[in-house]
Amino acid sequence: MQKRTMLLFLLIFCSGLVWGQDAIETTEEKPKTENPAKGKGNKEPKEKAEKLVKEDKEKPKTSGLAIPKNMFEFGLSGGASILGSDVAPKPSYGVGFHIRKATDYLFSMRADFLYADLKGVNPVTNIEREFNTNWISGSVLGVMSLNSLRWDKSVRSTNLYVMGGAGVNYFEARSFDTNDNMRVFDTLGREFAPHVSLGGGISFRIGPKINIGLEEQAMMVFGKRADLIDNISTGKSTFRDVISFTSLSINFNIGSASSKTEPLYWINPMDGVLNSIDDKINQRTTGLIKDEDGDGVIDAIDQDPNTPAGAMVDTKGRTLDSDRDGVPDHIDKEPFYMPQPTEKVDEHGVVTNPQGGGPGRPGNGGGVTEERVKELIDQALQNYQITDNRSSAAEWFLPMLHFPSSSSQIKYSDYGNLAGVGRMMKANPSIRLVVTGFTDSTGSESVNNQLSYERAKNVIEHLVTSHGIARGRFVLQWKGSADNLVPTNSSYMNRRAEFRIAGPGDVEQDPPAPKEGGY
Protein backbone atom coordinates (compact mmCIF):
# COMPACT_ATOMS: atom_id res chain seq x y z
CA MET A 1 0.00 0.00 0.00
CA GLN A 2 2.82 2.45 0.83
CA LYS A 3 4.51 1.76 -2.52
CA ARG A 4 1.25 2.45 -4.36
CA THR A 5 0.88 5.73 -2.42
CA MET A 6 4.37 6.99 -3.19
CA LEU A 7 4.05 6.05 -6.88
CA LEU A 8 0.78 7.96 -7.23
CA PHE A 9 2.18 11.15 -5.66
CA LEU A 10 5.27 10.94 -7.85
CA LEU A 11 3.05 10.81 -10.94
CA ILE A 12 1.09 13.84 -9.73
CA PHE A 13 4.21 15.98 -9.23
CA CYS A 14 5.73 14.96 -12.56
CA SER A 15 2.52 15.77 -14.43
CA GLY A 16 2.40 19.20 -12.78
CA LEU A 17 5.97 20.00 -13.79
CA VAL A 18 5.46 18.81 -17.36
CA TRP A 19 2.26 20.86 -17.64
CA GLY A 20 4.05 24.05 -16.52
CA GLN A 21 7.12 23.41 -18.70
CA ASP A 22 4.97 22.77 -21.78
CA ALA A 23 3.24 26.11 -21.24
CA ILE A 24 6.63 27.84 -21.31
CA GLU A 25 7.96 25.98 -24.37
CA THR A 26 4.80 26.50 -26.44
CA THR A 27 4.83 30.26 -25.91
CA GLU A 28 5.50 31.78 -29.31
CA GLU A 29 9.04 33.11 -29.65
CA LYS A 30 9.86 36.25 -31.57
CA PRO A 31 11.25 35.27 -35.00
CA LYS A 32 14.68 36.53 -35.82
CA THR A 33 14.73 39.41 -38.26
CA GLU A 34 17.50 40.64 -40.44
CA ASN A 35 18.95 44.11 -40.09
CA PRO A 36 17.49 46.73 -42.45
CA ALA A 37 19.17 46.85 -45.81
CA LYS A 38 22.02 49.31 -46.07
CA GLY A 39 21.83 51.95 -48.81
CA LYS A 40 24.08 51.50 -51.81
CA GLY A 41 25.34 53.97 -54.35
CA ASN A 42 24.93 57.73 -54.32
CA LYS A 43 21.43 57.78 -52.77
CA GLU A 44 20.17 60.64 -50.67
CA PRO A 45 19.46 60.07 -46.91
CA LYS A 46 15.72 60.58 -47.48
CA GLU A 47 15.61 57.76 -50.04
CA LYS A 48 17.49 55.45 -47.64
CA ALA A 49 15.12 56.21 -44.79
CA GLU A 50 12.07 55.57 -47.03
CA LYS A 51 13.57 52.24 -48.10
CA LEU A 52 14.09 51.19 -44.47
CA VAL A 53 10.47 52.05 -43.60
CA LYS A 54 9.21 50.05 -46.60
CA GLU A 55 11.28 47.00 -45.65
CA ASP A 56 10.09 47.23 -42.05
CA LYS A 57 6.45 47.13 -43.21
CA GLU A 58 7.18 44.02 -45.30
CA LYS A 59 8.68 42.10 -42.36
CA PRO A 60 6.58 39.29 -40.82
CA LYS A 61 4.87 40.48 -37.65
CA THR A 62 4.98 38.56 -34.37
CA SER A 63 1.76 37.75 -32.56
CA GLY A 64 3.19 38.56 -29.13
CA LEU A 65 6.25 38.98 -26.96
CA ALA A 66 8.47 35.99 -26.33
CA ILE A 67 8.41 34.91 -22.69
CA PRO A 68 11.94 34.59 -21.27
CA LYS A 69 13.09 31.39 -19.66
CA ASN A 70 12.76 31.56 -15.89
CA MET A 71 13.47 29.57 -12.73
CA PHE A 72 11.00 27.39 -10.86
CA GLU A 73 10.21 27.66 -7.15
CA PHE A 74 10.67 24.89 -4.56
CA GLY A 75 9.05 25.52 -1.17
CA LEU A 76 8.97 23.86 2.26
CA SER A 77 6.04 24.66 4.53
CA GLY A 78 4.79 23.91 8.03
CA GLY A 79 1.90 25.10 10.15
CA ALA A 80 -1.45 24.39 11.76
CA SER A 81 -4.03 22.02 10.26
CA ILE A 82 -7.68 22.00 11.34
CA LEU A 83 -10.49 19.66 10.37
CA GLY A 84 -13.77 21.44 9.79
CA SER A 85 -16.47 18.86 10.51
CA ASP A 86 -19.50 18.25 12.70
CA VAL A 87 -17.26 17.61 15.75
CA ALA A 88 -14.88 19.77 17.81
CA PRO A 89 -11.29 19.89 16.44
CA LYS A 90 -8.13 19.87 18.57
CA PRO A 91 -4.81 21.60 17.72
CA SER A 92 -3.06 19.70 14.92
CA TYR A 93 -0.09 20.22 12.64
CA GLY A 94 0.86 19.73 8.99
CA VAL A 95 3.98 19.82 6.79
CA GLY A 96 4.40 19.88 3.05
CA PHE A 97 6.33 21.02 0.04
CA HIS A 98 5.48 22.40 -3.40
CA ILE A 99 7.00 23.04 -6.83
CA ARG A 100 5.83 26.09 -8.80
CA LYS A 101 6.60 27.15 -12.37
CA ALA A 102 5.46 30.39 -14.07
CA THR A 103 3.79 30.12 -17.48
CA ASP A 104 3.80 33.90 -17.94
CA TYR A 105 3.87 37.05 -15.79
CA LEU A 106 0.37 36.43 -14.39
CA PHE A 107 -0.23 32.65 -14.19
CA SER A 108 1.79 29.73 -12.89
CA MET A 109 1.33 26.01 -12.18
CA ARG A 110 2.05 24.37 -8.85
CA ALA A 111 2.28 20.78 -7.54
CA ASP A 112 1.59 20.35 -3.79
CA PHE A 113 2.22 17.58 -1.26
CA LEU A 114 0.76 17.69 2.30
CA TYR A 115 0.93 15.49 5.37
CA ALA A 116 -1.36 16.42 8.30
CA ASP A 117 -2.01 14.88 11.72
CA LEU A 118 -5.67 15.73 12.50
CA LYS A 119 -7.23 15.42 15.94
CA GLY A 120 -10.61 16.09 17.53
CA VAL A 121 -13.24 14.96 20.05
CA ASN A 122 -16.41 13.05 19.04
CA PRO A 123 -19.24 12.93 21.60
CA VAL A 124 -21.20 9.74 20.86
CA THR A 125 -24.01 8.34 22.98
CA ASN A 126 -22.71 9.47 26.37
CA ILE A 127 -19.23 8.14 25.50
CA GLU A 128 -16.65 10.79 24.69
CA ARG A 129 -14.13 9.53 22.16
CA GLU A 130 -11.28 11.16 20.31
CA PHE A 131 -10.28 10.71 16.71
CA ASN A 132 -6.82 10.82 15.16
CA THR A 133 -6.53 10.96 11.37
CA ASN A 134 -3.35 10.73 9.31
CA TRP A 135 -3.84 12.65 6.06
CA ILE A 136 -1.68 12.52 2.91
CA SER A 137 -2.59 14.40 -0.25
CA GLY A 138 -1.21 15.59 -3.59
CA SER A 139 -2.70 18.41 -5.65
CA VAL A 140 -2.10 20.23 -8.93
CA LEU A 141 -3.04 23.92 -8.69
CA GLY A 142 -3.33 26.89 -10.99
CA VAL A 143 -1.99 30.09 -9.40
CA MET A 144 -2.80 33.68 -10.39
CA SER A 145 -0.75 36.62 -9.13
CA LEU A 146 -3.04 39.51 -8.17
CA ASN A 147 -0.43 42.28 -8.22
CA SER A 148 1.26 41.40 -11.54
CA LEU A 149 -0.33 44.40 -13.25
CA ARG A 150 1.53 46.88 -11.04
CA TRP A 151 4.27 48.34 -13.21
CA ASP A 152 5.85 50.91 -10.89
CA LYS A 153 8.90 48.76 -10.07
CA SER A 154 11.17 46.55 -12.12
CA VAL A 155 11.13 43.75 -9.50
CA ARG A 156 8.33 43.35 -6.94
CA SER A 157 8.96 42.92 -3.23
CA THR A 158 5.69 41.02 -2.62
CA ASN A 159 3.57 38.51 -4.53
CA LEU A 160 -0.13 38.30 -3.66
CA TYR A 161 -1.87 35.30 -5.21
CA VAL A 162 -4.92 33.00 -5.25
CA MET A 163 -4.99 29.39 -6.38
CA GLY A 164 -7.31 26.51 -7.10
CA GLY A 165 -7.09 22.94 -8.32
CA ALA A 166 -7.76 19.29 -7.57
CA GLY A 167 -5.96 16.18 -6.40
CA VAL A 168 -6.22 12.89 -4.57
CA ASN A 169 -5.85 12.04 -0.89
CA TYR A 170 -5.34 9.06 1.34
CA PHE A 171 -6.31 9.07 5.02
CA GLU A 172 -6.66 6.69 7.91
CA ALA A 173 -9.05 7.70 10.74
CA ARG A 174 -9.07 6.00 14.16
CA SER A 175 -11.24 6.55 17.25
CA PHE A 176 -10.15 6.13 20.90
CA ASP A 177 -11.90 6.07 24.24
CA THR A 178 -11.18 9.38 25.92
CA ASN A 179 -10.59 7.65 29.26
CA ASP A 180 -8.66 4.74 27.77
CA ASN A 181 -6.45 5.66 24.83
CA MET A 182 -5.49 2.03 24.30
CA ARG A 183 -9.03 1.12 23.34
CA VAL A 184 -9.68 1.54 19.61
CA PHE A 185 -13.33 1.64 18.63
CA ASP A 186 -12.88 1.35 14.87
CA THR A 187 -10.77 2.37 11.94
CA LEU A 188 -11.97 3.91 8.67
CA GLY A 189 -10.24 4.98 5.52
CA ARG A 190 -7.21 3.44 3.84
CA GLU A 191 -8.55 4.30 0.43
CA PHE A 192 -7.86 7.02 -2.12
CA ALA A 193 -10.43 9.78 -2.69
CA PRO A 194 -10.57 12.93 -4.87
CA HIS A 195 -10.69 16.46 -3.52
CA VAL A 196 -10.73 20.07 -4.68
CA SER A 197 -8.44 22.70 -3.22
CA LEU A 198 -8.74 26.49 -2.92
CA GLY A 199 -6.39 28.95 -1.30
CA GLY A 200 -4.43 32.13 -1.33
CA GLY A 201 -1.35 33.71 0.16
CA ILE A 202 1.32 36.35 0.08
CA SER A 203 5.09 35.93 -0.25
CA PHE A 204 7.89 38.40 0.44
CA ARG A 205 11.00 38.60 -1.73
CA ILE A 206 14.21 38.36 0.31
CA GLY A 207 16.49 38.19 -2.72
CA PRO A 208 16.67 36.83 -6.28
CA LYS A 209 16.95 33.26 -4.94
CA ILE A 210 14.74 33.14 -1.84
CA ASN A 211 11.40 34.35 -0.46
CA ILE A 212 9.10 33.53 2.47
CA GLY A 213 5.33 33.10 2.32
CA LEU A 214 2.20 33.00 4.45
CA GLU A 215 -0.61 30.88 3.03
CA GLU A 216 -4.09 29.45 3.69
CA GLN A 217 -5.42 26.40 1.81
CA ALA A 218 -8.63 24.39 2.18
CA MET A 219 -9.41 20.94 0.70
CA MET A 220 -12.87 19.39 0.37
CA VAL A 221 -13.21 15.62 -0.17
CA PHE A 222 -15.70 14.08 -2.59
CA GLY A 223 -17.24 10.62 -2.71
CA LYS A 224 -18.79 8.32 -0.12
CA ARG A 225 -16.00 9.06 2.39
CA ALA A 226 -16.52 12.84 2.36
CA ASP A 227 -17.94 12.83 5.93
CA LEU A 228 -15.65 10.21 7.44
CA ILE A 229 -12.37 12.07 8.00
CA ASP A 230 -13.35 12.52 11.66
CA ASN A 231 -14.33 8.81 11.78
CA ILE A 232 -17.92 9.52 12.62
CA SER A 233 -21.05 9.53 10.53
CA THR A 234 -24.59 9.49 11.84
CA GLY A 235 -25.95 8.36 8.52
CA LYS A 236 -28.14 11.45 8.42
CA SER A 237 -25.53 14.24 8.08
CA THR A 238 -24.58 15.55 4.66
CA PHE A 239 -21.72 17.71 6.00
CA ARG A 240 -18.50 17.41 3.98
CA ASP A 241 -15.37 17.43 6.08
CA VAL A 242 -12.90 20.18 5.08
CA ILE A 243 -9.14 20.20 5.74
CA SER A 244 -7.72 23.66 6.46
CA PHE A 245 -3.93 24.24 6.38
CA THR A 246 -2.44 27.56 7.55
CA SER A 247 1.29 27.57 6.93
CA LEU A 248 4.52 29.52 6.82
CA SER A 249 6.87 28.56 3.96
CA ILE A 250 10.41 29.22 2.82
CA ASN A 251 10.79 29.12 -0.96
CA PHE A 252 13.87 28.77 -3.14
CA ASN A 253 14.27 29.75 -6.81
CA ILE A 254 16.03 26.95 -8.65
CA GLY A 255 17.01 26.76 -12.32
CA SER A 256 19.62 25.57 -14.77
CA ALA A 257 22.38 27.73 -16.23
CA SER A 258 20.12 28.48 -19.21
CA SER A 259 17.53 30.18 -16.96
CA LYS A 260 17.76 33.92 -17.55
CA THR A 261 15.40 35.32 -14.92
CA GLU A 262 13.86 34.55 -11.57
CA PRO A 263 10.18 33.43 -11.62
CA LEU A 264 8.18 35.81 -13.80
CA TYR A 265 5.62 36.68 -11.12
CA TRP A 266 8.39 38.73 -9.44
CA ILE A 267 9.20 40.67 -12.61
CA ASN A 268 7.55 43.71 -14.21
CA PRO A 269 6.04 42.59 -17.56
CA MET A 270 6.66 46.10 -18.94
CA ASP A 271 10.39 45.30 -18.93
CA GLY A 272 9.74 42.85 -21.76
CA VAL A 273 7.63 45.40 -23.64
CA LEU A 274 10.32 48.09 -23.34
CA ASN A 275 13.01 45.64 -24.46
CA SER A 276 10.88 44.81 -27.49
CA ILE A 277 10.50 48.52 -28.30
CA ASP A 278 14.27 49.00 -27.96
CA ASP A 279 14.83 46.07 -30.36
CA LYS A 280 12.42 47.62 -32.86
CA ILE A 281 14.16 51.01 -32.65
CA ASN A 282 17.54 49.33 -33.13
CA GLN A 283 16.21 47.48 -36.18
CA ARG A 284 14.86 50.72 -37.64
CA THR A 285 18.06 52.73 -37.04
CA THR A 286 20.84 50.17 -37.52
CA GLY A 287 21.12 50.96 -41.21
CA LEU A 288 21.15 54.69 -40.51
CA ILE A 289 23.96 54.87 -37.96
CA LYS A 290 26.13 52.06 -39.29
CA ASP A 291 29.36 52.82 -41.14
CA GLU A 292 29.80 49.82 -43.43
CA ASP A 293 32.99 50.97 -45.18
CA GLY A 294 34.61 52.30 -41.99
CA ASP A 295 35.48 55.71 -43.40
CA GLY A 296 34.05 57.63 -40.41
CA VAL A 297 30.87 58.76 -42.24
CA ILE A 298 27.62 56.94 -41.40
CA ASP A 299 25.88 55.15 -44.25
CA ALA A 300 22.80 57.40 -44.10
CA ILE A 301 24.78 60.40 -45.43
CA ASP A 302 27.66 58.54 -47.11
CA GLN A 303 27.60 59.37 -50.82
CA ASP A 304 30.25 56.74 -51.50
CA PRO A 305 29.43 53.77 -49.18
CA ASN A 306 32.08 51.53 -50.79
CA THR A 307 35.17 53.59 -50.01
CA PRO A 308 38.34 51.43 -50.14
CA ALA A 309 40.11 50.72 -46.86
CA GLY A 310 42.56 53.46 -45.90
CA ALA A 311 41.13 56.06 -48.28
CA MET A 312 40.78 59.64 -47.03
CA VAL A 313 37.29 61.07 -47.46
CA ASP A 314 35.47 64.39 -47.08
CA THR A 315 32.48 65.04 -44.78
CA LYS A 316 30.12 63.32 -47.26
CA GLY A 317 32.18 60.15 -47.48
CA ARG A 318 33.64 60.87 -50.92
CA THR A 319 37.23 59.85 -51.67
CA LEU A 320 39.60 62.83 -51.64
CA ASP A 321 41.52 63.87 -54.77
CA SER A 322 43.45 66.92 -53.61
CA ASP A 323 45.23 67.69 -56.89
CA ARG A 324 42.16 66.86 -59.03
CA ASP A 325 44.11 64.62 -61.37
CA GLY A 326 41.52 61.79 -61.21
CA VAL A 327 43.68 59.60 -58.92
CA PRO A 328 42.49 59.30 -55.26
CA ASP A 329 44.90 60.58 -52.63
CA HIS A 330 45.39 57.15 -51.00
CA ILE A 331 47.05 55.77 -54.16
CA ASP A 332 48.41 59.06 -55.59
CA LYS A 333 52.16 59.26 -55.18
CA GLU A 334 51.97 63.02 -55.83
CA PRO A 335 48.67 63.90 -54.12
CA PHE A 336 49.39 67.67 -54.01
CA TYR A 337 50.88 68.09 -57.50
CA MET A 338 48.14 69.60 -59.70
CA PRO A 339 48.89 68.82 -63.36
CA GLN A 340 48.87 71.59 -65.94
CA PRO A 341 46.34 71.32 -68.79
CA THR A 342 48.96 69.80 -71.11
CA GLU A 343 50.32 67.30 -68.53
CA LYS A 344 49.18 63.71 -68.17
CA VAL A 345 49.38 61.34 -65.17
CA ASP A 346 49.68 57.57 -64.86
CA GLU A 347 47.62 55.25 -62.58
CA HIS A 348 49.71 56.35 -59.59
CA GLY A 349 49.10 60.07 -60.14
CA VAL A 350 52.63 60.75 -61.39
CA VAL A 351 52.98 63.25 -64.26
CA THR A 352 54.45 61.49 -67.29
CA ASN A 353 55.23 64.63 -69.37
CA PRO A 354 56.23 67.36 -66.88
CA GLN A 355 56.35 70.87 -68.31
CA GLY A 356 58.16 72.42 -65.34
CA GLY A 357 58.18 76.02 -64.18
CA GLY A 358 56.17 77.87 -61.56
CA PRO A 359 56.42 77.94 -57.75
CA GLY A 360 56.63 74.49 -56.32
CA ARG A 361 56.89 72.94 -59.75
CA PRO A 362 60.55 72.13 -60.33
CA GLY A 363 61.58 71.68 -63.92
CA ASN A 364 62.65 68.08 -63.31
CA GLY A 365 59.05 67.01 -62.62
CA GLY A 366 59.74 66.00 -59.05
CA GLY A 367 56.36 67.26 -57.78
CA VAL A 368 55.72 69.60 -54.88
CA THR A 369 58.75 69.85 -52.63
CA GLU A 370 58.60 69.39 -48.87
CA GLU A 371 59.73 73.00 -48.43
CA ARG A 372 56.77 74.19 -50.53
CA VAL A 373 54.34 72.06 -48.46
CA LYS A 374 55.64 73.69 -45.25
CA GLU A 375 55.32 77.10 -46.88
CA LEU A 376 51.67 76.42 -47.77
CA ILE A 377 50.95 75.22 -44.22
CA ASP A 378 52.55 78.33 -42.71
CA GLN A 379 50.43 80.51 -45.00
CA ALA A 380 47.25 78.69 -43.93
CA LEU A 381 48.18 79.17 -40.26
CA GLN A 382 48.56 82.89 -40.77
CA ASN A 383 45.23 83.14 -42.61
CA TYR A 384 43.47 81.56 -39.64
CA GLN A 385 45.53 83.62 -37.13
CA ILE A 386 46.89 80.44 -35.56
CA THR A 387 50.28 80.58 -33.90
CA ASP A 388 53.10 78.74 -35.60
CA ASN A 389 53.15 76.09 -32.90
CA ARG A 390 53.17 72.77 -34.71
CA SER A 391 53.07 70.87 -31.40
CA SER A 392 49.47 72.05 -30.98
CA ALA A 393 48.37 70.77 -34.41
CA ALA A 394 47.05 67.59 -32.85
CA GLU A 395 44.58 69.74 -30.91
CA TRP A 396 43.04 71.48 -33.92
CA PHE A 397 40.35 68.80 -34.13
CA LEU A 398 37.12 70.19 -32.74
CA PRO A 399 34.82 67.49 -31.32
CA MET A 400 31.04 67.15 -31.56
CA LEU A 401 29.21 66.74 -28.22
CA HIS A 402 25.96 64.77 -27.89
CA PHE A 403 23.20 65.12 -25.27
CA PRO A 404 20.48 62.88 -23.79
CA SER A 405 16.92 63.47 -24.93
CA SER A 406 15.32 66.69 -23.54
CA SER A 407 18.53 67.54 -21.64
CA SER A 408 21.19 70.24 -21.90
CA GLN A 409 23.48 68.76 -19.24
CA ILE A 410 27.01 67.91 -20.39
CA LYS A 411 27.94 64.25 -19.89
CA TYR A 412 31.03 63.41 -17.82
CA SER A 413 32.35 61.39 -20.77
CA ASP A 414 32.67 64.66 -22.78
CA TYR A 415 34.79 66.48 -20.18
CA GLY A 416 37.93 65.14 -21.86
CA ASN A 417 36.87 66.52 -25.27
CA LEU A 418 36.20 69.94 -23.72
CA ALA A 419 39.59 69.85 -22.00
CA GLY A 420 41.19 69.37 -25.44
CA VAL A 421 39.28 72.37 -26.80
CA GLY A 422 40.44 74.43 -23.81
CA ARG A 423 44.11 73.51 -24.36
CA MET A 424 43.86 74.37 -28.06
CA MET A 425 42.40 77.82 -27.30
CA LYS A 426 45.07 78.56 -24.70
CA ALA A 427 47.77 77.62 -27.21
CA ASN A 428 46.15 79.87 -29.86
CA PRO A 429 44.93 83.02 -28.08
CA SER A 430 43.81 84.68 -31.33
CA ILE A 431 41.19 82.03 -32.11
CA ARG A 432 37.49 82.62 -31.54
CA LEU A 433 35.05 79.68 -31.66
CA VAL A 434 31.44 79.49 -32.78
CA VAL A 435 29.48 77.07 -30.54
CA THR A 436 26.18 75.99 -32.12
CA GLY A 437 23.45 73.97 -30.35
CA PHE A 438 21.07 71.55 -32.10
CA THR A 439 18.14 69.27 -31.14
CA ASP A 440 16.28 66.35 -32.68
CA SER A 441 12.80 66.79 -34.21
CA THR A 442 10.64 65.30 -31.46
CA GLY A 443 9.60 68.51 -29.68
CA SER A 444 7.85 71.72 -30.69
CA GLU A 445 9.81 74.46 -32.43
CA SER A 446 9.81 76.77 -29.39
CA VAL A 447 11.00 74.01 -27.05
CA ASN A 448 13.71 72.89 -29.49
CA ASN A 449 14.99 76.46 -30.00
CA GLN A 450 15.31 77.02 -26.25
CA LEU A 451 16.94 73.61 -25.70
CA SER A 452 19.52 74.15 -28.48
CA TYR A 453 20.35 77.58 -26.99
CA GLU A 454 20.86 76.07 -23.52
CA ARG A 455 23.14 73.33 -24.87
CA ALA A 456 25.46 75.83 -26.54
CA LYS A 457 25.30 78.10 -23.47
CA ASN A 458 26.26 75.25 -21.07
CA VAL A 459 29.23 74.26 -23.26
CA ILE A 460 30.54 77.83 -23.29
CA GLU A 461 30.03 78.26 -19.53
CA HIS A 462 31.96 75.01 -18.88
CA LEU A 463 34.95 76.22 -20.93
CA VAL A 464 34.87 79.62 -19.22
CA THR A 465 34.55 78.36 -15.63
CA SER A 466 36.55 75.12 -15.81
CA HIS A 467 39.33 76.15 -18.25
CA GLY A 468 39.57 79.91 -17.83
CA ILE A 469 38.81 80.88 -21.45
CA ALA A 470 37.50 84.43 -21.84
CA ARG A 471 33.77 84.60 -22.65
CA GLY A 472 34.48 87.06 -25.47
CA ARG A 473 36.29 84.36 -27.43
CA PHE A 474 33.03 82.44 -28.01
CA VAL A 475 30.13 83.12 -30.36
CA LEU A 476 26.91 81.43 -29.25
CA GLN A 477 24.50 80.29 -31.94
CA TRP A 478 21.48 77.96 -31.92
CA LYS A 479 19.53 76.19 -34.66
CA GLY A 480 16.89 74.08 -32.90
CA SER A 481 15.99 71.04 -35.01
CA ALA A 482 17.38 72.54 -38.23
CA ASP A 483 20.31 70.82 -40.01
CA ASN A 484 19.66 67.31 -38.66
CA LEU A 485 22.47 64.89 -39.47
CA VAL A 486 20.21 61.81 -39.46
CA PRO A 487 16.70 61.82 -41.00
CA THR A 488 14.93 60.34 -37.99
CA ASN A 489 12.98 62.31 -35.41
CA SER A 490 14.71 61.07 -32.24
CA SER A 491 18.23 60.22 -33.39
CA TYR A 492 21.04 60.58 -30.85
CA MET A 493 23.23 62.06 -33.61
CA ASN A 494 20.98 65.14 -33.93
CA ARG A 495 21.11 66.13 -30.23
CA ARG A 496 24.50 67.87 -30.35
CA ALA A 497 26.71 70.93 -30.00
CA GLU A 498 29.29 71.75 -32.70
CA PHE A 499 32.43 73.91 -32.80
CA ARG A 500 34.00 75.83 -35.67
CA ILE A 501 36.54 78.64 -35.96
CA ALA A 502 34.79 82.00 -36.05
CA GLY A 503 35.15 84.29 -39.03
CA PRO A 504 34.83 88.08 -39.23
CA GLY A 505 31.11 87.84 -40.05
CA ASP A 506 30.09 85.52 -37.19
CA VAL A 507 27.95 87.25 -34.56
CA GLU A 508 26.25 85.90 -31.46
CA GLN A 509 22.52 85.15 -31.61
CA ASP A 510 20.11 86.47 -29.03
CA PRO A 511 18.29 83.91 -26.87
CA PRO A 512 15.11 82.56 -28.52
CA ALA A 513 12.01 84.59 -27.84
CA PRO A 514 9.77 82.87 -25.27
CA LYS A 515 6.44 81.59 -26.51
CA GLU A 516 3.42 83.46 -25.16
CA GLY A 517 2.38 81.79 -21.92
CA GLY A 518 5.82 80.19 -21.46
CA TYR A 519 7.52 77.22 -23.12
Phi, psi and omega in degrees: 000318180295323178295318178298319180297311181297321180296318181296314180295324178297320177296321179298312182295319180296319179295323178296317180294317180297318178303310180295319181293321179298322180297324178291313187289334181273354176296131185296129178268152180289124180293148179287140180239149179281157176293152178302147182296141180272142181293146179237153176075188182273064179265148178285154179305322181298318180295324178293316179297318179296323179294320178296318179297319180296317180294325178296321180292331182276352180290146175295137181269145177272151182273354180178176180279142175288136179273126181290153175296143182216165181286165170251163186252133174242125184233145174245133185225155176205148181175203184264136175242139181225136176264118174269108184213194180270021176229171182275122179281159172243159180307131182223173182227166176207153176223156180191180173212163180214160173232127185232137180225128180283136173267331173202197184286344185250320187247152175210162177248149184215136174250128186242145171230136183220135169240130180227143174252104187260137181223154178186176182242129179247108174281118182226117172043059177067003177244117180274123180228149181260155173239152177222118184240129173265122186243131175228131181213156173227138184222151170244124189236145167263133185240135177238126178277125185278339182251024179288341182271007172274121188246021184280342181229151180291319178232133183278152176265342179226156175226110179261130188213159170234159183208159178200151181179201183213166180188194178234156181221161176223129179218157177229117183250131179232148179243143182231152171289130182299324182272347181216093185292347179279346182269120180256120180288305181197169180227132178237164175105221183063033175221157177275147179214150178278160175207160171249154185225135175228150180185182178195169181184181177218138178235153185239125183284120176270324181191182182294348183244351188212147173208163177239151184222154174238129192215150174232131181220139179233139181234130179245127184274147176241161179104186184290348182258014185296338182246022186243009181293330177270006175064033175213136176211126181277351183086345181250337185283142174248016182288128176269129177289139183235130177268126177245132183230111176256122191221159170246131185233155170241128190237139183240136176270121185234138178195165179280178181294338180281347179291129186260339183220165170286173182311139191294339180287354173267351192250145178287120180296339179293339176300319178294321178296314181295322177297321178296319178296318178299318178299317180296318179297319179297321179296322183286333187251352183303315181291340182276325185258359181278147178242089188295320184268000174066031181264004180090001178242124184295152186300330184297331180240009181279114180277353174222080187287359181244038179299133178297154180299134178087356181283141174275138185230163174271189185292345178257012175081012181271140181296133182283140172224085191297321183265004175056038178261007180087359180247120182301150184302327187288347175239359181277119179284343175231069188293341182248016180257102182276117182295148172284163183307330184267356182268150178238153180237155177269189184293347178258008178080013181267130179293128182266342179227067184298137179266336179076175177087156176090154179300131178074008180235079182298148184298339180278003178074025183280001179085188181288129182282162178296324178298320180292323177299315179297323180296318179295321179295317180297323179294320179294323178297319180292323179297325180267005179059039178259135181297150180282066181239088187295341178292338180269002182299329180294344183257013177286337181296126180256119187284171173244124181263143180241152186234152172295164180298135177060027183228147174244011182279134180284133179284148177301328182294344179265357180299326179294319177298318180292327176297322176296320177297318179298317179296319180298318181290326177292325179285341182229078188294348180272351184281138167243143182245140168267124177249118185243130178261146180225163174226172170278189187255020186276338184258180176287165183297317181295318179294317181294321179297314180295319182294319179295323177298315182293326178295313178295320181297317181294323178296315180295316180298325178295316180293327179288311186280323185270335185236003172069027178274136181296139181298330181292350180271006180240144175241115183270127175225156179219147183228006178059229180266010177287156176059046175295138178282325184241132185280050172230149188298319190245027185293139176299328183295333184277340181272090194211170168228134183243155176243148167204157181288131184285142174257178182299331184269001181279124178235156183281139178276147173288157176301150179298143180291133180292144176289145180302129182090001180099173182280000000 
